[in-house]
Amino acid sequence: MSTAKHPGVGSYAAVDLGASSGRVMVGRVGADTLELTEAHRFPNRPVRLPEGLRWDVLALYAGVLEGLRAAGAHCGGRLDSVGIDSWAVDYGLLDADGALLGNPVHYRDARTDGVAEKVWATLPADELYAATGLQYAPFNTLYQLTAARGSAQLEHARRLLLIPDLLAYWLTGEQGTELTNASTTQLIDPRTGDWSQGTADRLGIDLGLFAPLRRPGDPAGALRPEVLEETGLGGPVPVTAVGSHDTASAVAAVPATGERFAYICTGTWSLAGLELDAPVLTEESRAANFTNELGLDGTVRYLRNIMGLWLLQECLRAWGDPGLGGLLREAADVPALRSVVDAGDAAFLAPGRMPERIAQACRVSGQPVPDTPAEITRCILDSLALAHRRAVEDAQRLAGHPVDVVHVVGGGTRNALLCQLTADACGLPVVAGPTEAAALGNVLVQARAHGLVGDRADLRGLLARTQPLTRYEPRGDTARWSAAQARLARA
């Protein structure tokens, strides 16, 4: 039952954790109401230890508690529910007493270097894709577990919890594995929505480490009395499973009015693809490196991972964080498509020296070498738009699912130049917004579980009615983008 002061309007806290920061947002949701307010934001600073790159998950949990305290203050001490989403693939290990065995390993850690080839020697890549539908990424949970084999932590582990589920366990004392995030482990069969036992058996992975599966909208416990006391919230406060992979929540918040749409979830990564009813498990799909992750209501997020604004974020860090607005204005004046790089290249995955690495990639491919920050920024944005184009074109072809519009959601919606370039490259209108897609999807799934929102179409209709959206029409001829794509393919 809703504890909100206004009839038919609930108050929901979305814990939304990204690779560089976390925040707790408060959503007010009703039949014609969808309002989102940031209650608290806190940094997410990975730590490089002698043994490698680790997440400071205790600092994240402290930030969550402080955020729930701020959310409660915003709502008069009452919340109708809490939901948690974060990045994918990473996990914490618990011992037999439920205590955490060390800080979770960061997906950019080097421990998975060369591991995929070892896995494929036992389970060939084509068979692995046919069973799980997941694209190759060196940091998939399956490869992390293979890399950890024989380690003291894994030997002593009795439970594995993905990051959102670990935080939910600390808040509630209850353990579960939310399905949309579990589908990024490369251990789920996307046809059944259950574990791929055959995959696990062949690779010697104990699926008993994982807690029972739960789906978006399922109950995930209630805040423990100690948490209520620390946050000042009045109980009971249920925790609701949402699309705990932030991309699943973001796709749920795409304000589409039909089925003929593509989406690009923009931020540190760009996730570009389609929402489908069934996975695409063909060899051609595997060769194109598309993934089949699970979404709301049993849908499939058929998408390709692209390096995303990580490229620009790393350059800004190297340049001492100059003003982004001025840099984008300068980049808009740089000649288009002078130089492009492959924005999906794993060579750009690791942090550090990004401007030099981009310049070197252009040099090696025989293109003009960008030199100034404006030139490098334009190279990055042109390259991202080109990667978006390739992903949208390939997804339509591989899935037999044509689209009329591209929805851009997430942090990249603030980058008008990138949105316009994406429309130009795709030759399709781009609808940008909402910016806070993951948090909105999070609160909407909670509200739906509590009876305040209807089906997926109703959910998206509410978004379209209440959220600011910007439309970008394509300009110019897409032939120049085709030429740039061909140039990159030859490099």
TADAJO-V152355 format. One record per pair of residues at least 6 apart in sequence whose ideal C-beta (glycine too) atoms are under 6 Angstrom apart, sorted by the first residue. I is the first residue (numbers start at 1). J is the second residue. If there is no record, write none. Layout:
i	j
I	J
I	J
//
This chain:
i	j
2	10
2	80
3	78
3	80
4	10
4	11
8	30
9	28
9	30
9	33
10	29
10	80
10	447
10	450
10	452
11	28
11	75
11	79
11	80
12	27
12	80
12	81
12	443
12	446
13	24
13	26
13	71
13	79
13	82
14	25
14	83
14	439
14	442
14	443
15	24
15	64
15	84
16	23
16	85
16	438
16	439
17	86
19	87
19	268
20	44
21	41
21	43
21	44
22	42
22	44
22	60
22	63
23	38
23	41
24	39
24	40
24	67
24	71
25	36
25	38
25	439
26	37
26	39
26	71
26	74
27	36
27	443
28	35
29	443
29	447
29	452
34	462
34	466
36	436
39	67
39	70
39	71
39	74
40	66
40	67
40	70
42	63
46	53
46	55
46	106
47	54
47	56
52	109
53	106
53	108
53	109
54	103
54	106
55	103
55	104
55	106
57	103
57	104
61	170
65	230
68	231
69	231
69	232
72	231
72	232
72	233
77	234
78	234
79	237
81	238
81	240
81	446
82	239
83	240
83	242
83	442
83	446
84	164
84	167
84	168
85	164
85	242
85	244
85	246
85	249
85	438
85	442
86	163
86	164
88	181
88	184
88	245
89	107
89	139
89	140
89	141
89	184
90	104
90	107
90	163
91	160
91	162
92	100
92	104
92	161
92	166
93	101
93	153
93	157
93	160
94	159
95	101
95	156
96	158
101	153
101	157
102	153
107	139
111	147
112	138
112	139
112	143
112	147
115	143
115	146
115	147
116	143
119	146
123	202
123	203
129	286
130	281
131	196
131	199
132	186
132	196
132	199
133	190
133	279
133	281
133	292
134	186
134	291
135	289
135	290
135	291
140	186
141	185
142	186
142	187
145	205
148	154
160	209
160	210
161	169
162	181
164	244
165	176
165	177
168	220
168	239
169	175
171	223
171	227
171	239
172	221
172	239
173	224
174	221
175	211
176	211
176	212
176	214
176	220
177	210
177	211
177	213
178	214
178	241
178	244
179	213
179	215
179	294
180	243
180	245
180	248
180	294
181	244
181	245
182	188
183	293
183	294
184	245
184	293
187	196
187	200
189	196
190	279
190	292
195	207
200	207
214	241
216	241
216	242
216	243
216	296
216	445
217	445
217	449
218	241
220	239
220	241
221	239
222	236
222	238
223	237
228	235
240	446
240	449
242	249
242	442
242	445
243	249
243	252
243	296
243	441
246	438
247	265
247	271
248	295
249	438
249	441
249	442
250	265
250	409
250	410
250	437
250	438
250	441
251	263
251	295
251	301
252	296
252	441
253	437
253	440
253	441
253	463
254	263
254	407
254	409
255	460
255	463
255	464
256	407
256	460
260	403
260	404
261	403
261	405
261	407
262	274
262	392
262	403
262	406
263	407
264	270
264	272
264	388
264	408
265	271
265	409
265	410
266	408
266	410
266	411
266	412
267	410
267	411
268	308
268	310
269	305
269	308
270	306
270	308
271	303
272	303
272	304
272	388
272	391
273	302
273	303
273	395
274	302
274	395
274	399
274	401
275	299
276	300
276	302
276	399
279	292
279	300
280	302
280	398
280	399
285	398
288	394
290	304
291	303
292	300
292	302
293	301
295	301
297	456
302	399
304	391
306	343
306	344
306	387
307	343
307	348
311	380
312	380
314	354
315	354
315	355
315	376
318	354
318	355
319	373
327	373
327	377
328	417
330	374
331	374
331	377
331	378
332	417
334	374
334	375
334	378
337	382
337	484
338	368
339	362
339	367
339	368
339	370
339	379
340	382
340	383
340	386
340	484
340	488
341	358
341	361
341	383
343	383
343	384
343	387
344	387
355	376
358	376
359	369
362	369
363	369
365	491
370	376
370	379
381	417
381	418
381	421
385	421
385	422
385	425
386	425
386	484
388	422
389	425
389	426
389	481
392	426
396	402
396	403
405	429
406	426
406	428
406	430
407	431
408	419
408	430
408	432
409	437
410	437
412	418
413	432
413	433
413	435
419	430
419	432
419	472
420	472
422	430
423	430
423	472
423	474
424	474
424	475
424	476
425	481
427	474
427	478
429	471
429	473
430	472
431	469
431	471
432	470
433	467
433	468
433	469
434	440
434	467
444	453
444	459
447	453
453	459
//
